[in-house]
Amino acid sequence: KMGDDPLLGKAPAVSKGGFPSDLVLGCIRLTLLSKTHILLLATYLAGLSLLAIELVQCGWFSAIMVGFSEVYLLSGLFRIRDIDEICRLQREVARLEQMSEEVKEHRNMLVEFYSNLRELNILWQYRTLPCLEQLEAISEHITREKDPAFLREATSIWCRLFDGLGDVPLWMERSIDEEVLGFAAEQMKSATDFVMEHTSKSTSKDVLQRLGNVFGFVVIRIRAAQNLTTRGFNKLVAPAEPFVTISISDDQKPLSSSDTSIADSAFRTDVAKGCVDPKWEDEEFFVPVEWYNSHLQLHVWDSQAHKEPMSLGFHNIAFRSLRPGVWYQRSERLASAKKGAETQSAIEFEVFFADEIRQLDWADAEPHATAARAPALTF
């Protein structure tokens, strides 16, 4: 090659394998692109030598075959840069595919690592840390009062509390929604604050009672209502369009129709259009309750009222009297909000009360008419 070929241009930069490399013989420069290029050149030169021998010996058939081979090799040498570039690109593609697989594998490892890290964070934030804080508060109370009887009783109660937290995988494998675990941590903190605020020996009984009532959750499924009746003008105009609200009602008094919590309540069903025997589907409510709460109120309202929802009756649920960890299916008569007497209207619902975290893993179980207590879990 005489200098830079105007068609091929300047030779590319030298690669890690030492190619391309220049071989200079006086004013002639030969660019070797790769080991394959060298092999083709050597084969071409060997073929020329063989062709000359065959011509001298008059081996015309062999000379013709060698000639065709030389033409084929020469065409390959003219296209060697493209061929070499294609090979290089194929190797690069293979290398990038391998790198892509390695990146995917690394990504999957990172996803698994951060998933495990998140689960550990949930365990620490919602279970381990609240438990440590409560144990510290109980320890300070024991140290301050030096009461052996309190120590024995507190130890017994807290062991039951710890068993009720359930197994560690229950907290880490997302068997229970993280929001629910957050409610559990808040209830643990509330109990811890109670222990820290009641420091005198005279309050030891109150502290023990509080430690025995740390958790409280009620799950309500509203299924149907029957024989709902409206009063006055609404009865003449159209049938009821009922909905149900769920609220904590320790005084067991019915809500007033002017109560702003009716409109703003997060615990209310959809409105059943024009029906005195409404049925609801997928109306399930999870209600965290305080340790001193004892009743939930189901109140049926008619949204057809002129100004404010009109009461169609209510029913109070004494959830503390239910066996924890068991679904109950009930059909109860509604009471009149004005007179307090039972009416002919009724409401069907399912209720589940849990005072332990491990019981919440069973909240999706079907209701039982006579259900045995779920088997205990050990940590």
C-alpha positions in Angstrom: 0.0 0.0 0.0 1.5 3.4 -1.1 0.8 5.7 1.9 -2.9 6.2 2.9 -5.4 4.6 0.6 -7.9 7.2 -0.4 -10.7 4.6 -0.4 -9.8 2.9 2.9 -8.7 6.0 4.6 -6.4 6.1 7.6 -5.9 2.8 9.5 -7.9 2.7 12.8 -6.3 2.9 16.2 -4.3 -0.1 17.4 -6.4 -2.5 19.4 -5.4 -4.6 22.4 -4.3 -7.5 20.1 -1.8 -5.2 18.3 -3.9 -4.7 15.2 -4.0 -3.0 12.9 -0.2 -2.8 12.4 1.9 -1.4 9.6 4.7 -3.1 7.8 6.8 -0.6 5.9 9.1 -1.7 3.0 10.7 1.4 1.6 8.0 3.5 0.1 5.5 0.7 0.4 3.3 0.3 3.6 1.3 -2.8 4.2 -1.4 -2.6 6.8 -2.2 -5.8 8.6 -5.7 -5.6 10.0 -5.9 -8.9 12.0 -4.6 -12.4 12.3 -7.2 -13.5 9.8 -5.9 -10.9 7.4 -2.3 -12.2 7.7 -3.5 -15.8 7.1 -5.4 -14.7 3.9 -2.3 -12.9 2.6 -0.1 -15.9 3.3 -2.6 -18.2 1.6 -2.8 -15.8 -1.4 1.0 -15.7 -1.8 1.3 -19.5 -1.4 -1.4 -19.8 -4.1 0.6 -17.6 -6.5 3.6 -19.8 -6.0 1.5 -22.9 -6.6 -0.1 -21.3 -9.7 3.4 -20.6 -11.2 4.6 -24.2 -10.6 1.5 -25.6 -12.3 1.9 -23.3 -15.3 5.6 -24.3 -15.7 4.6 -28.0 -15.5 1.7 -27.5 -17.9 -0.9 -28.6 -15.3 -3.7 -26.7 -16.9 -6.6 -28.1 -14.9 -4.8 -27.6 -11.6 -3.7 -24.1 -12.7 -7.3 -23.2 -13.5 -8.5 -24.4 -10.1 -5.7 -22.6 -8.3 -6.5 -19.5 -10.4 -10.2 -19.5 -9.3 -9.1 -19.9 -5.7 -6.7 -17.0 -6.0 -9.5 -14.8 -7.5 -11.8 -15.8 -4.6 -9.0 -15.0 -2.1 -8.3 -11.7 -3.8 -12.0 -10.6 -3.6 -11.9 -11.5 0.1 -8.7 -9.5 0.6 -10.4 -6.5 -1.0 -13.4 -6.9 1.4 -11.2 -7.8 4.4 -11.9 -4.6 6.3 -15.7 -5.1 6.1 -15.3 -8.8 7.0 -13.1 -8.0 9.9 -15.4 -5.2 11.1 -18.4 -7.7 11.0 -16.4 -10.2 13.1 -15.4 -7.5 15.5 -19.0 -6.3 15.8 -20.2 -9.9 16.4 -17.6 -10.3 19.1 -18.7 -7.0 20.6 -22.4 -8.0 20.5 -21.6 -11.3 22.3 -19.6 -9.4 24.9 -22.4 -6.9 25.4 -24.9 -9.7 25.7 -22.8 -11.3 28.4 -22.4 -8.0 30.2 -26.2 -7.5 29.9 -26.8 -10.9 31.6 -24.3 -10.0 34.3 -26.1 -6.7 34.9 -29.5 -8.4 35.1 -28.1 -10.9 37.6 -26.6 -8.1 39.6 -29.9 -6.2 39.5 -31.8 -9.2 40.7 -29.3 -9.6 43.6 -29.8 -5.9 44.5 -33.6 -6.2 44.3 -33.5 -9.2 46.6 -31.1 -7.4 48.9 -33.2 -4.3 49.2 -36.3 -6.4 49.6 -34.7 -8.2 52.5 -33.5 -4.9 53.9 -37.0 -3.4 53.7 -38.5 -6.4 55.5 -35.8 -6.1 58.2 -36.7 -2.4 58.5 -40.4 -3.3 58.9 -39.5 -5.9 61.6 -37.3 -3.4 63.4 -39.6 -0.4 63.1 -42.9 -2.1 63.9 -42.0 -4.9 66.2 -38.5 -5.0 67.7 -38.2 -1.3 68.6 -41.7 -1.0 70.2 -41.0 -4.2 72.2 -37.6 -2.9 73.5 -39.2 0.5 74.5 -42.0 -1.3 76.4 -39.5 -3.6 78.1 -37.5 -0.6 79.2 -40.5 1.1 80.6 -41.6 -2.1 82.5 -38.0 -2.5 83.8 -37.9 1.0 85.1 -41.2 0.5 86.8 -40.0 -2.7 88.4 -36.7 -1.1 89.5 -38.6 1.8 91.0 -41.2 -0.1 92.9 -39.2 -3.3 93.8 -42.5 -5.3 94.0 -41.9 -9.0 93.5 -45.6 -9.6 92.9 -45.7 -7.0 90.1 -42.6 -8.6 88.6 -44.1 -12.0 88.4 -47.4 -10.8 87.0 -45.8 -8.4 84.5 -43.5 -11.2 83.3 -46.5 -13.6 82.8 -48.5 -10.9 80.9 -45.7 -9.9 78.7 -44.8 -13.4 77.8 -48.4 -13.9 76.6 -48.1 -10.5 74.7 -44.9 -11.7 73.0 -46.5 -15.0 72.0 -49.4 -13.0 70.5 -47.0 -11.1 68.2 -46.7 -14.2 66.2 -43.7 -15.7 64.3 -41.1 -13.4 62.7 -42.0 -14.4 59.1 -45.5 -13.1 59.8 -44.0 -9.6 59.9 -41.5 -10.0 57.2 -43.3 -11.9 54.4 -46.1 -9.3 54.1 -48.7 -11.7 55.3 -50.2 -8.7 57.1 -50.4 -5.3 55.4 -47.8 -2.8 56.5 -50.4 -0.2 57.5 -51.9 -2.7 59.9 -48.4 -3.3 61.4 -48.1 0.4 61.8 -51.3 0.5 63.8 -49.9 -2.3 66.0 -46.7 -0.3 66.6 -48.8 2.7 67.6 -50.8 0.6 70.1 -47.6 -0.8 71.6 -46.3 2.8 72.0 -49.6 3.9 73.6 -49.2 1.1 76.2 -45.6 2.0 76.8 -46.6 5.7 77.4 -49.2 4.5 79.8 -46.6 2.5 81.8 -44.2 5.5 81.9 -46.9 7.9 83.0 -48.1 5.6 85.9 -45.0 5.4 88.1 -46.4 5.1 91.6 -47.0 1.7 93.4 -50.7 2.5 93.7 -51.0 2.3 89.9 -49.3 -1.1 89.5 -52.7 -2.7 89.1 -53.6 -0.2 86.3 -50.3 -0.9 84.6 -50.9 -4.7 84.6 -54.4 -4.2 83.3 -53.1 -2.0 80.5 -50.4 -4.5 79.6 -53.1 -7.1 79.3 -54.9 -5.0 76.7 -52.3 -3.7 74.3 -53.9 -4.7 70.9 -57.4 -4.3 69.6 -58.7 -4.7 66.0 -62.1 -5.3 64.7 -62.9 -6.4 61.1 -66.5 -5.8 60.0 -68.1 -7.1 56.8 -71.5 -5.5 56.0 -73.6 -8.0 54.0 -77.2 -7.0 53.9 -80.2 -5.3 55.6 -83.9 -6.3 55.5 -87.2 -4.5 55.8 -85.9 -1.0 56.0 -88.6 1.6 56.2 -88.6 5.3 55.9 -90.9 7.8 57.5 -92.9 10.9 56.5 -92.6 12.4 53.0 -89.6 10.2 51.9 -91.8 7.1 52.3 -94.3 8.5 49.8 -91.8 9.8 47.3 -89.2 6.9 46.9 -87.9 3.8 48.6 -84.8 4.2 50.8 -81.3 4.6 49.5 -79.5 3.2 52.5 -75.8 3.2 53.6 -74.2 2.0 56.8 -71.7 3.7 59.0 -69.4 2.0 61.5 -68.2 4.0 64.5 -66.9 3.5 68.0 -69.7 3.9 70.5 -68.8 3.2 74.1 -71.8 5.1 75.4 -74.0 3.0 73.1 -76.0 6.1 72.1 -77.0 6.5 68.4 -75.3 9.1 66.3 -77.2 12.2 65.5 -78.2 13.0 61.9 -76.4 16.3 62.2 -73.1 14.6 63.3 -70.4 15.7 60.8 -68.7 12.3 61.2 -71.5 10.7 59.1 -70.4 12.4 55.9 -66.7 12.3 56.6 -66.5 8.8 58.0 -64.0 6.5 56.4 -66.0 3.6 57.7 -69.2 3.7 55.6 -70.6 1.6 52.9 -71.7 2.6 49.4 -75.3 3.8 48.9 -77.7 1.1 47.8 -80.0 2.7 45.3 -83.7 2.5 45.9 -83.9 -0.7 47.9 -85.5 -1.6 51.3 -83.6 -5.0 51.3 -80.1 -3.9 50.2 -77.1 -6.2 49.8 -73.5 -5.1 49.8 -70.4 -6.9 48.4 -66.7 -6.2 49.3 -67.7 -3.9 52.1 -65.0 -4.8 54.6 -63.7 -2.4 57.3 -60.6 -2.7 59.5 -61.1 -0.7 62.7 -58.3 -0.3 65.2 -59.8 0.2 68.7 -58.3 1.6 71.9 -57.9 -0.6 74.9 -60.8 1.1 76.7 -63.2 0.8 73.8 -65.8 -1.9 74.0 -68.6 -1.2 71.5 -68.9 -0.5 67.8 -72.1 0.9 66.3 -73.6 -0.1 63.0 -76.0 2.7 61.9 -78.2 2.5 58.8 -79.0 5.8 57.1 -81.3 6.9 54.3 -79.4 9.2 51.9 -82.7 10.3 50.3 -83.6 12.6 53.2 -84.2 16.2 52.2 -81.4 17.9 54.1 -79.6 15.4 56.3 -79.3 11.6 56.3 -82.3 10.0 58.2 -81.7 7.2 60.6 -83.2 3.9 59.7 -81.9 2.2 62.9 -78.7 1.1 64.6 -77.1 -1.8 66.4 -74.3 -1.9 68.9 -71.7 -4.7 68.9 -70.1 -5.6 72.2 -66.9 -6.8 70.5 -65.0 -7.4 73.8 -67.5 -10.2 74.5 -66.5 -12.1 71.4 -63.9 -14.8 71.4 -60.8 -13.3 69.8 -59.6 -14.8 66.5 -63.0 -16.1 65.4 -65.4 -14.9 62.7 -69.0 -14.5 63.8 -71.9 -14.2 61.4 -74.8 -12.3 62.8 -78.3 -11.0 61.9 -79.5 -8.5 64.4 -82.6 -6.3 64.8 -82.1 -2.6 64.4 -83.1 -0.3 67.2 -84.9 3.0 66.7 -82.6 6.1 67.1 -85.5 8.1 68.7 -87.1 5.5 70.9 -84.4 2.9 71.4 -86.9 0.1 70.9 -86.3 -2.8 68.4 -87.8 -2.4 65.0 -88.7 -4.9 62.3 -85.6 -4.0 60.3 -82.5 -6.1 60.5 -78.9 -6.0 59.5 -76.6 -8.9 58.5 -72.9 -8.6 59.1 -69.8 -10.6 60.0 -67.4 -9.5 62.8 -63.9 -10.6 63.8 -62.2 -9.3 66.9 -58.4 -9.7 67.4 -56.4 -8.9 70.5 -53.2 -10.5 69.1 -51.2 -9.8 66.0 -51.0 -13.4 65.0 -54.8 -13.5 64.8 -54.8 -11.0 62.0 -53.3 -13.6 59.6 -56.6 -15.5 59.9 -58.9 -12.5 59.1 -59.6 -13.8 55.6 -61.0 -17.1 56.9 -64.6 -17.9 56.3 -67.1 -17.3 59.1 -68.1 -20.3 61.3 -71.3 -20.8 63.1 -69.5 -22.4 66.0 -65.8 -21.9 65.5 -63.0 -23.3 67.7 -60.1 -21.2 68.7 -57.4 -21.2 66.1 -54.3 -23.2 66.9 -51.6 -21.4 68.8 -48.4 -20.3 67.2 -45.1 -20.3 69.0 -42.0 -18.1 68.5 
